[in-house]
Amino acid sequence: MKRSEHLQWAKDRAGEYLEKRDFTAAYSSFYSDMSKYEELKDNIALKLGITVMLNNPTVKSVRNFIEGFN
């Protein structure tokens, strides 16, 4: 799978949890999926995303965090 395909797959899976307003599962799914791809797993922004989760997350803030990855 190409990097771009893997990234979109991870975003889509996280989005399924966001639709259910399960912020923790959305972030955990995204983090886990990103960690499975060599070029993406050491992204520091991904690790810092926990700050989004600790600051009263909303669907918008978690979606913006996830969609911000390129």
N, CA, C and O atoms as a CHARMM CRD file, in Angstrom:
* protein
*
  280
    1    1 MET  N      0.85100  -1.17400   0.00000 PROA 1      0.00000
    2    1 MET  CA     0.00000   0.00000   0.00000 PROA 1      0.00000
    3    1 MET  C      0.90000   1.24100   0.00000 PROA 1      0.00000
    4    1 MET  O      1.88700   1.30100   0.73300 PROA 1      0.00000
    5    2 LYS  N      0.55100   2.21600  -0.81800 PROA 2      0.00000
    6    2 LYS  CA     1.29900   3.46800  -0.87700 PROA 2      0.00000
    7    2 LYS  C      1.06100   4.28500   0.39600 PROA 2      0.00000
    8    2 LYS  O      0.07200   4.09400   1.10300 PROA 2      0.00000
    9    3 ARG  N      1.99600   5.19900   0.66500 PROA 3      0.00000
   10    3 ARG  CA     1.89200   6.05500   1.83500 PROA 3      0.00000
   11    3 ARG  C      0.55600   6.80700   1.84900 PROA 3      0.00000
   12    3 ARG  O     -0.13400   6.83600   2.86700 PROA 3      0.00000
   13    4 SER  N      0.20100   7.41000   0.71900 PROA 4      0.00000
   14    4 SER  CA    -1.04100   8.18400   0.63800 PROA 4      0.00000
   15    4 SER  C     -2.27300   7.30900   0.87400 PROA 4      0.00000
   16    4 SER  O     -3.23900   7.75000   1.49700 PROA 4      0.00000
   17    5 GLU  N     -2.23900   6.08300   0.38100 PROA 5      0.00000
   18    5 GLU  CA    -3.35900   5.16100   0.59200 PROA 5      0.00000
   19    5 GLU  C     -3.46100   4.76000   2.06200 PROA 5      0.00000
   20    5 GLU  O     -4.55500   4.68500   2.62200 PROA 5      0.00000
   21    6 HSD  N     -2.31900   4.50800   2.67200 PROA 6      0.00000
   22    6 HSD  CA    -2.31600   4.12500   4.08100 PROA 6      0.00000
   23    6 HSD  C     -2.84000   5.27800   4.93500 PROA 6      0.00000
   24    6 HSD  O     -3.63300   5.06900   5.85200 PROA 6      0.00000
   25    7 LEU  N     -2.39600   6.48300   4.63000 PROA 7      0.00000
   26    7 LEU  CA    -2.84000   7.65300   5.37400 PROA 7      0.00000
   27    7 LEU  C     -4.34800   7.83300   5.25200 PROA 7      0.00000
   28    7 LEU  O     -5.02300   8.09100   6.24900 PROA 7      0.00000
   29    8 GLN  N     -4.87900   7.70100   4.05100 PROA 8      0.00000
   30    8 GLN  CA    -6.32700   7.85200   3.86400 PROA 8      0.00000
   31    8 GLN  C     -7.08800   6.75000   4.58400 PROA 8      0.00000
   32    8 GLN  O     -8.14200   7.00300   5.16800 PROA 8      0.00000
   33    9 TRP  N     -6.57100   5.54700   4.54900 PROA 9      0.00000
   34    9 TRP  CA    -7.19700   4.42200   5.26500 PROA 9      0.00000
   35    9 TRP  C     -7.25800   4.72200   6.75400 PROA 9      0.00000
   36    9 TRP  O     -8.28600   4.50000   7.39400 PROA 9      0.00000
   37   10 ALA  N     -6.15700   5.22900   7.30900 PROA 10     0.00000
   38   10 ALA  CA    -6.12200   5.55400   8.74000 PROA 10     0.00000
   39   10 ALA  C     -7.12100   6.66400   9.06100 PROA 10     0.00000
   40   10 ALA  O     -7.81400   6.59500  10.07700 PROA 10     0.00000
   41   11 LYS  N     -7.20100   7.68200   8.21000 PROA 11     0.00000
   42   11 LYS  CA    -8.14900   8.77900   8.41800 PROA 11     0.00000
   43   11 LYS  C     -9.59100   8.26600   8.35300 PROA 11     0.00000
   44   11 LYS  O    -10.42700   8.64400   9.17300 PROA 11     0.00000
   45   12 ASP  N     -9.87000   7.41700   7.38600 PROA 12     0.00000
   46   12 ASP  CA   -11.23100   6.88600   7.22700 PROA 12     0.00000
   47   12 ASP  C    -11.65200   6.06400   8.44000 PROA 12     0.00000
   48   12 ASP  O    -12.77600   6.18800   8.92600 PROA 12     0.00000
   49   13 ARG  N    -10.74400   5.22900   8.92100 PROA 13     0.00000
   50   13 ARG  CA   -11.07600   4.41000  10.08900 PROA 13     0.00000
   51   13 ARG  C    -11.32000   5.28200  11.31400 PROA 13     0.00000
   52   13 ARG  O    -12.25700   5.04000  12.07600 PROA 13     0.00000
   53   14 ALA  N    -10.49100   6.28000  11.50300 PROA 14     0.00000
   54   14 ALA  CA   -10.68200   7.18900  12.64100 PROA 14     0.00000
   55   14 ALA  C    -11.99800   7.94300  12.50500 PROA 14     0.00000
   56   14 ALA  O    -12.69100   8.18800  13.49200 PROA 14     0.00000
   57   15 GLY  N    -12.33300   8.30800  11.26900 PROA 15     0.00000
   58   15 GLY  CA   -13.58200   9.01800  11.01900 PROA 15     0.00000
   59   15 GLY  C    -14.81500   8.22500  11.41400 PROA 15     0.00000
   60   15 GLY  O    -15.82700   8.79900  11.81500 PROA 15     0.00000
   61   16 GLU  N    -14.73200   6.92100  11.30300 PROA 16     0.00000
   62   16 GLU  CA   -15.85900   6.07500  11.71900 PROA 16     0.00000
   63   16 GLU  C    -16.12600   6.23500  13.21900 PROA 16     0.00000
   64   16 GLU  O    -17.28000   6.26400  13.64600 PROA 16     0.00000
   65   17 TYR  N    -15.07200   6.33600  14.00400 PROA 17     0.00000
   66   17 TYR  CA   -15.23800   6.53000  15.44200 PROA 17     0.00000
   67   17 TYR  C    -15.70100   7.94800  15.75400 PROA 17     0.00000
   68   17 TYR  O    -16.46900   8.16000  16.69200 PROA 17     0.00000
   69   18 LEU  N    -15.23600   8.91900  14.97100 PROA 18     0.00000
   70   18 LEU  CA   -15.67300  10.29500  15.19400 PROA 18     0.00000
   71   18 LEU  C    -17.16800  10.44400  14.96800 PROA 18     0.00000
   72   18 LEU  O    -17.83400  11.19500  15.68000 PROA 18     0.00000
   73   19 GLU  N    -17.69700   9.73500  13.98700 PROA 19     0.00000
   74   19 GLU  CA   -19.13400   9.78800  13.72900 PROA 19     0.00000
   75   19 GLU  C    -19.92900   9.32900  14.94700 PROA 19     0.00000
   76   19 GLU  O    -21.06600   9.75600  15.15200 PROA 19     0.00000
   77   20 LYS  N    -19.33100   8.46400  15.74900 PROA 20     0.00000
   78   20 LYS  CA   -19.97000   7.96500  16.97700 PROA 20     0.00000
   79   20 LYS  C    -19.60100   8.81500  18.18900 PROA 20     0.00000
   80   20 LYS  O    -20.00800   8.51900  19.31200 PROA 20     0.00000
   81   21 ARG  N    -18.81600   9.88800  17.94900 PROA 21     0.00000
   82   21 ARG  CA   -18.34100  10.79100  19.00200 PROA 21     0.00000
   83   21 ARG  C    -17.46600  10.07400  20.02500 PROA 21     0.00000
   84   21 ARG  O    -17.43200  10.45000  21.19600 PROA 21     0.00000
   85   22 ASP  N    -16.76700   9.05000  19.57900 PROA 22     0.00000
   86   22 ASP  CA   -15.84000   8.31200  20.43400 PROA 22     0.00000
   87   22 ASP  C    -14.42800   8.82200  20.13600 PROA 22     0.00000
   88   22 ASP  O    -13.68400   8.23100  19.35300 PROA 22     0.00000
   89   23 PHE  N    -14.08400   9.94100  20.78800 PROA 23     0.00000
   90   23 PHE  CA   -12.82800  10.62800  20.51100 PROA 23     0.00000
   91   23 PHE  C    -11.60700   9.78000  20.84600 PROA 23     0.00000
   92   23 PHE  O    -10.62600   9.76700  20.10300 PROA 23     0.00000
   93   24 THR  N    -11.67500   9.08400  21.95300 PROA 24     0.00000
   94   24 THR  CA   -10.54000   8.26200  22.36500 PROA 24     0.00000
   95   24 THR  C    -10.28500   7.14900  21.34800 PROA 24     0.00000
   96   24 THR  O     -9.13700   6.89600  20.98100 PROA 24     0.00000
   97   25 ALA  N    -11.32700   6.49800  20.90100 PROA 25     0.00000
   98   25 ALA  CA   -11.16900   5.42800  19.91100 PROA 25     0.00000
   99   25 ALA  C    -10.68300   5.99600  18.58100 PROA 25     0.00000
  100   25 ALA  O     -9.87200   5.36400  17.90400 PROA 25     0.00000
  101   26 ALA  N    -11.16400   7.17600  18.19500 PROA 26     0.00000
  102   26 ALA  CA   -10.72800   7.79000  16.93600 PROA 26     0.00000
  103   26 ALA  C     -9.23100   8.06500  16.98200 PROA 26     0.00000
  104   26 ALA  O     -8.50600   7.70400  16.05500 PROA 26     0.00000
  105   27 TYR  N     -8.76700   8.69600  18.04300 PROA 27     0.00000
  106   27 TYR  CA    -7.34300   8.99600  18.16300 PROA 27     0.00000
  107   27 TYR  C     -6.52300   7.71600  18.26700 PROA 27     0.00000
  108   27 TYR  O     -5.48700   7.58700  17.61400 PROA 27     0.00000
  109   28 SER  N     -6.97500   6.77600  19.07600 PROA 28     0.00000
  110   28 SER  CA    -6.24000   5.52100  19.25600 PROA 28     0.00000
  111   28 SER  C     -6.13900   4.75200  17.94100 PROA 28     0.00000
  112   28 SER  O     -5.08000   4.21700  17.61400 PROA 28     0.00000
  113   29 SER  N     -7.21900   4.69600  17.20000 PROA 29     0.00000
  114   29 SER  CA    -7.22800   4.01300  15.91700 PROA 29     0.00000
  115   29 SER  C     -6.24600   4.68100  14.95600 PROA 29     0.00000
  116   29 SER  O     -5.45100   4.00800  14.29900 PROA 29     0.00000
  117   30 PHE  N     -6.30900   6.01000  14.88100 PROA 30     0.00000
  118   30 PHE  CA    -5.42700   6.75200  13.98200 PROA 30     0.00000
  119   30 PHE  C     -3.96600   6.54600  14.37100 PROA 30     0.00000
  120   30 PHE  O     -3.12100   6.27300  13.51800 PROA 30     0.00000
  121   31 TYR  N     -3.67900   6.67600  15.64200 PROA 31     0.00000
  122   31 TYR  CA    -2.30300   6.49500  16.12400 PROA 31     0.00000
  123   31 TYR  C     -1.80700   5.08400  15.80300 PROA 31     0.00000
  124   31 TYR  O     -0.69200   4.91400  15.30900 PROA 31     0.00000
  125   32 SER  N     -2.61500   4.09800  16.07600 PROA 32     0.00000
  126   32 SER  CA    -2.24100   2.71200  15.82100 PROA 32     0.00000
  127   32 SER  C     -2.00400   2.46500  14.33400 PROA 32     0.00000
  128   32 SER  O     -1.00000   1.86300  13.95500 PROA 32     0.00000
  129   33 ASP  N     -2.92400   2.92900  13.49700 PROA 33     0.00000
  130   33 ASP  CA    -2.79900   2.71600  12.05900 PROA 33     0.00000
  131   33 ASP  C     -1.58100   3.43900  11.48900 PROA 33     0.00000
  132   33 ASP  O     -0.87900   2.89300  10.63800 PROA 33     0.00000
  133   34 MET  N     -1.33000   4.64800  11.94700 PROA 34     0.00000
  134   34 MET  CA    -0.16700   5.39700  11.46800 PROA 34     0.00000
  135   34 MET  C      1.12900   4.70700  11.89700 PROA 34     0.00000
  136   34 MET  O      2.12300   4.73200  11.17200 PROA 34     0.00000
  137   35 SER  N      1.10800   4.10400  13.05800 PROA 35     0.00000
  138   35 SER  CA     2.29800   3.43800  13.58100 PROA 35     0.00000
  139   35 SER  C      2.66200   2.18700  12.79000 PROA 35     0.00000
  140   35 SER  O      3.77400   1.67300  12.91600 PROA 35     0.00000
  141   36 LYS  N      1.74700   1.70400  11.99000 PROA 36     0.00000
  142   36 LYS  CA     1.97600   0.48700  11.20700 PROA 36     0.00000
  143   36 LYS  C      2.70400   0.76400   9.89000 PROA 36     0.00000
  144   36 LYS  O      3.05700  -0.17300   9.17300 PROA 36     0.00000
  145   37 TYR  N      2.93200   2.02800   9.56800 PROA 37     0.00000
  146   37 TYR  CA     3.58600   2.39100   8.30500 PROA 37     0.00000
  147   37 TYR  C      4.90800   3.06200   8.63100 PROA 37     0.00000
  148   37 TYR  O      4.94300   4.07200   9.33300 PROA 37     0.00000
  149   38 GLU  N      5.97400   2.50900   8.12900 PROA 38     0.00000
  150   38 GLU  CA     7.32800   2.94100   8.49500 PROA 38     0.00000
  151   38 GLU  C      7.54000   4.44700   8.36300 PROA 38     0.00000
  152   38 GLU  O      8.08100   5.06800   9.27800 PROA 38     0.00000
  153   39 GLU  N      7.13100   5.04200   7.25400 PROA 39     0.00000
  154   39 GLU  CA     7.35400   6.46400   7.02500 PROA 39     0.00000
  155   39 GLU  C      6.49600   7.36200   7.91300 PROA 39     0.00000
  156   39 GLU  O      6.79500   8.54800   8.05300 PROA 39     0.00000
  157   40 LEU  N      5.46400   6.83400   8.49800 PROA 40     0.00000
  158   40 LEU  CA     4.53700   7.64200   9.27400 PROA 40     0.00000
  159   40 LEU  C      4.65900   7.44100  10.77500 PROA 40     0.00000
  160   40 LEU  O      4.21100   8.28700  11.54900 PROA 40     0.00000
  161   41 LYS  N      5.25100   6.35000  11.19200 PROA 41     0.00000
  162   41 LYS  CA     5.18700   5.97400  12.60000 PROA 41     0.00000
  163   41 LYS  C      5.95600   6.87900  13.54700 PROA 41     0.00000
  164   41 LYS  O      5.62100   6.93700  14.73000 PROA 41     0.00000
  165   42 ASP  N      6.96500   7.58000  13.07700 PROA 42     0.00000
  166   42 ASP  CA     7.74900   8.42300  13.97000 PROA 42     0.00000
  167   42 ASP  C      7.39300   9.89300  13.87600 PROA 42     0.00000
  168   42 ASP  O      8.18100  10.74600  14.28600 PROA 42     0.00000
  169   43 ASN  N      6.23700  10.20000  13.35200 PROA 43     0.00000
  170   43 ASN  CA     5.80600  11.58300  13.20100 PROA 43     0.00000
  171   43 ASN  C      5.55300  12.20300  14.57200 PROA 43     0.00000
  172   43 ASN  O      4.66500  11.76000  15.30000 PROA 43     0.00000
  173   44 ILE  N      6.32600  13.22000  14.92200 PROA 44     0.00000
  174   44 ILE  CA     6.22100  13.84000  16.24100 PROA 44     0.00000
  175   44 ILE  C      4.85200  14.47300  16.46000 PROA 44     0.00000
  176   44 ILE  O      4.33800  14.47000  17.57900 PROA 44     0.00000
  177   45 ALA  N      4.26100  15.01400  15.40400 PROA 45     0.00000
  178   45 ALA  CA     2.93700  15.61200  15.54400 PROA 45     0.00000
  179   45 ALA  C      1.91600  14.57600  15.98400 PROA 45     0.00000
  180   45 ALA  O      0.99200  14.88700  16.73600 PROA 45     0.00000
  181   46 LEU  N      2.08000  13.35000  15.51800 PROA 46     0.00000
  182   46 LEU  CA     1.17200  12.27600  15.91300 PROA 46     0.00000
  183   46 LEU  C      1.25400  12.04800  17.41000 PROA 46     0.00000
  184   46 LEU  O      0.23400  11.87000  18.07500 PROA 46     0.00000
  185   47 LYS  N      2.46400  12.05400  17.93700 PROA 47     0.00000
  186   47 LYS  CA     2.64900  11.84100  19.36500 PROA 47     0.00000
  187   47 LYS  C      2.13400  13.01400  20.17400 PROA 47     0.00000
  188   47 LYS  O      1.64300  12.83100  21.28800 PROA 47     0.00000
  189   48 LEU  N      2.23900  14.20300  19.63300 PROA 48     0.00000
  190   48 LEU  CA     1.75000  15.38800  20.33700 PROA 48     0.00000
  191   48 LEU  C      0.23200  15.49900  20.28800 PROA 48     0.00000
  192   48 LEU  O     -0.35600  16.30600  21.00800 PROA 48     0.00000
  193   49 GLY  N     -0.39400  14.71000  19.46100 PROA 49     0.00000
  194   49 GLY  CA    -1.84700  14.73700  19.34100 PROA 49     0.00000
  195   49 GLY  C     -2.56300  14.42500  20.63500 PROA 49     0.00000
  196   49 GLY  O     -3.74000  14.75200  20.78800 PROA 49     0.00000
  197   50 ILE  N     -1.88600  13.81300  21.54500 PROA 50     0.00000
  198   50 ILE  CA    -2.52300  13.52800  22.83500 PROA 50     0.00000
  199   50 ILE  C     -2.97200  14.82200  23.50900 PROA 50     0.00000
  200   50 ILE  O     -3.90900  14.81000  24.30700 PROA 50     0.00000
  201   51 THR  N     -2.31200  15.93900  23.19600 PROA 51     0.00000
  202   51 THR  CA    -2.74000  17.21700  23.77300 PROA 51     0.00000
  203   51 THR  C     -4.13700  17.58000  23.31600 PROA 51     0.00000
  204   51 THR  O     -4.89200  18.20600  24.06000 PROA 51     0.00000
  205   52 VAL  N     -4.49000  17.19500  22.09800 PROA 52     0.00000
  206   52 VAL  CA    -5.85300  17.41600  21.61400 PROA 52     0.00000
  207   52 VAL  C     -6.83000  16.64500  22.50100 PROA 52     0.00000
  208   52 VAL  O     -7.90100  17.14100  22.85200 PROA 52     0.00000
  209   53 MET  N     -6.43800  15.43600  22.85000 PROA 53     0.00000
  210   53 MET  CA    -7.31400  14.57900  23.63200 PROA 53     0.00000
  211   53 MET  C     -7.43900  15.03800  25.08000 PROA 53     0.00000
  212   53 MET  O     -8.43100  14.73100  25.74200 PROA 53     0.00000
  213   54 LEU  N     -6.46600  15.75600  25.56700 PROA 54     0.00000
  214   54 LEU  CA    -6.48500  16.18900  26.96400 PROA 54     0.00000
  215   54 LEU  C     -7.14200  17.54500  27.16100 PROA 54     0.00000
  216   54 LEU  O     -7.38000  17.95500  28.29700 PROA 54     0.00000
  217   55 ASN  N     -7.43400  18.23500  26.09300 PROA 55     0.00000
  218   55 ASN  CA    -7.98900  19.58600  26.17400 PROA 55     0.00000
  219   55 ASN  C     -9.42900  19.65000  25.71700 PROA 55     0.00000
  220   55 ASN  O     -9.76100  20.38400  24.78600 PROA 55     0.00000
  221   56 ASN  N    -10.28400  18.88200  26.37000 PROA 56     0.00000
  222   56 ASN  CA   -11.71500  18.91100  26.09300 PROA 56     0.00000
  223   56 ASN  C    -11.99900  18.71900  24.59600 PROA 56     0.00000
  224   56 ASN  O    -12.45000  19.65000  23.92800 PROA 56     0.00000
  225   57 PRO  N    -11.74000  17.52900  24.07300 PROA 57     0.00000
  226   57 PRO  CA   -11.87700  17.29500  22.63200 PROA 57     0.00000
  227   57 PRO  C    -13.31100  17.44100  22.13500 PROA 57     0.00000
  228   57 PRO  O    -14.27700  17.17200  22.84800 PROA 57     0.00000
  229   58 THR  N    -13.40400  17.87000  20.91000 PROA 58     0.00000
  230   58 THR  CA   -14.68800  17.95200  20.21000 PROA 58     0.00000
  231   58 THR  C    -14.51800  17.21500  18.88400 PROA 58     0.00000
  232   58 THR  O    -13.39900  16.90400  18.47600 PROA 58     0.00000
  233   59 VAL  N    -15.61200  16.94600  18.23100 PROA 59     0.00000
  234   59 VAL  CA   -15.53000  16.30700  16.91800 PROA 59     0.00000
  235   59 VAL  C    -14.66600  17.16900  16.00600 PROA 59     0.00000
  236   59 VAL  O    -13.82900  16.64800  15.26900 PROA 59     0.00000
  237   60 LYS  N    -14.86300  18.47400  16.05200 PROA 60     0.00000
  238   60 LYS  CA   -14.11900  19.38100  15.18100 PROA 60     0.00000
  239   60 LYS  C    -12.62000  19.36100  15.48600 PROA 60     0.00000
  240   60 LYS  O    -11.81100  19.28600  14.56100 PROA 60     0.00000
  241   61 SER  N    -12.23900  19.42500  16.75100 PROA 61     0.00000
  242   61 SER  CA   -10.81300  19.48000  17.08300 PROA 61     0.00000
  243   61 SER  C    -10.09800  18.17200  16.73100 PROA 61     0.00000
  244   61 SER  O     -8.96800  18.19500  16.24200 PROA 61     0.00000
  245   62 VAL  N    -10.74200  17.05100  16.97500 PROA 62     0.00000
  246   62 VAL  CA   -10.11900  15.76500  16.65500 PROA 62     0.00000
  247   62 VAL  C    -10.07400  15.57300  15.13700 PROA 62     0.00000
  248   62 VAL  O     -9.07000  15.10000  14.60400 PROA 62     0.00000
  249   63 ARG  N    -11.15000  15.93700  14.44300 PROA 63     0.00000
  250   63 ARG  CA   -11.16800  15.82600  12.97700 PROA 63     0.00000
  251   63 ARG  C    -10.09200  16.73200  12.36600 PROA 63     0.00000
  252   63 ARG  O     -9.39400  16.31500  11.44200 PROA 63     0.00000
  253   64 ASN  N     -9.95100  17.95800  12.86500 PROA 64     0.00000
  254   64 ASN  CA    -8.92200  18.86800  12.35000 PROA 64     0.00000
  255   64 ASN  C     -7.53800  18.29900  12.56700 PROA 64     0.00000
  256   64 ASN  O     -6.67800  18.41400  11.69300 PROA 64     0.00000
  257   65 PHE  N     -7.30700  17.69000  13.71000 PROA 65     0.00000
  258   65 PHE  CA    -6.01400  17.08300  13.98900 PROA 65     0.00000
  259   65 PHE  C     -5.73000  15.96700  12.99200 PROA 65     0.00000
  260   65 PHE  O     -4.65800  15.93100  12.38700 PROA 65     0.00000
  261   66 ILE  N     -6.67700  15.06400  12.82000 PROA 66     0.00000
  262   66 ILE  CA    -6.49100  13.90800  11.94100 PROA 66     0.00000
  263   66 ILE  C     -6.35600  14.34700  10.48500 PROA 66     0.00000
  264   66 ILE  O     -5.47300  13.86600   9.77500 PROA 66     0.00000
  265   67 GLU  N     -7.21500  15.24600  10.04100 PROA 67     0.00000
  266   67 GLU  CA    -7.18700  15.68000   8.64400 PROA 67     0.00000
  267   67 GLU  C     -5.97200  16.54500   8.33300 PROA 67     0.00000
  268   67 GLU  O     -5.64400  16.75200   7.16400 PROA 67     0.00000
  269   68 GLY  N     -5.30900  17.04400   9.34900 PROA 68     0.00000
  270   68 GLY  CA    -4.13600  17.87700   9.15000 PROA 68     0.00000
  271   68 GLY  C     -2.90300  17.12200   8.68200 PROA 68     0.00000
  272   68 GLY  O     -1.91200  17.74300   8.29900 PROA 68     0.00000
  273   69 PHE  N     -2.94400  15.81500   8.70500 PROA 69     0.00000
  274   69 PHE  CA    -1.79600  15.00600   8.27200 PROA 69     0.00000
  275   69 PHE  C     -1.79800  14.87400   6.75400 PROA 69     0.00000
  276   69 PHE  O     -2.83300  14.63800   6.12900 PROA 69     0.00000
  277   70 ASN  N     -0.61100  15.03100   6.18500 PROA 70     0.00000
  278   70 ASN  CA    -0.45800  14.90500   4.72900 PROA 70     0.00000
  279   70 ASN  C      0.62000  13.91000   4.39900 PROA 70     0.00000
  280   70 ASN  O      0.89600  13.66600   3.22500 PROA 70     0.00000
